Amino acid sequence: MGSQSPEHPTVFISYSHESPEHEARVLELANRLRRDGIDADIDQYVPGGLPRLGWPRWMEDRIQQSDFTILVCTETYKRRVEHKEPPGIGRGVMWEADVVYQLLYESDEFKQRTVPVLLSGGTLDDVPVPVRGNRVDLGRQRGYEDLLRRLRRSPAAERPPLGDGPDPKPLPPKTSAWSAFAPFIVPNHQLSDYFTGRDDILT
């Protein structure tokens, strides 16, 4: 695994080369993460455009050694993950997906390290089923903040320390059960204005 540093976690970004515009959007995401202290890696950063040990080994190493793997999900990405493209198309995504699926099968912990993201315009249908519950929608207002919290394993709010609590209010004095049935003591009718006209009761 990677650094396991909450301040600078290592992140590998898996995505599909489906258009120059999409590649530019993914590159901007990687650059933004790096500016914000996330050690993001992407194939576009590889010097000379070819890793020393080749792409299959490079992709597998990035997935296994990084703290997190981001899956940039699109309709094309999911189609390639599911091996539904014509032969020879999307081999990189297929290889990465096979590695991710195998690790998901072997380790419950790896699921927490797999973060599917949706760019603006993406839908739930674009996310592979095994990781659908972990998705982060960057098209939402606070989507990028949610992604940073996920990568840094930080909560949405700090939990305050427990206080001593307020002092309990004193309980009223206890009374005996008999007091509830004590006879009513009639006040002096000569000093009361509330018992006029009831001479028989007052007597």
Disulfide bonds with the S-S distance in Angstrom:
none
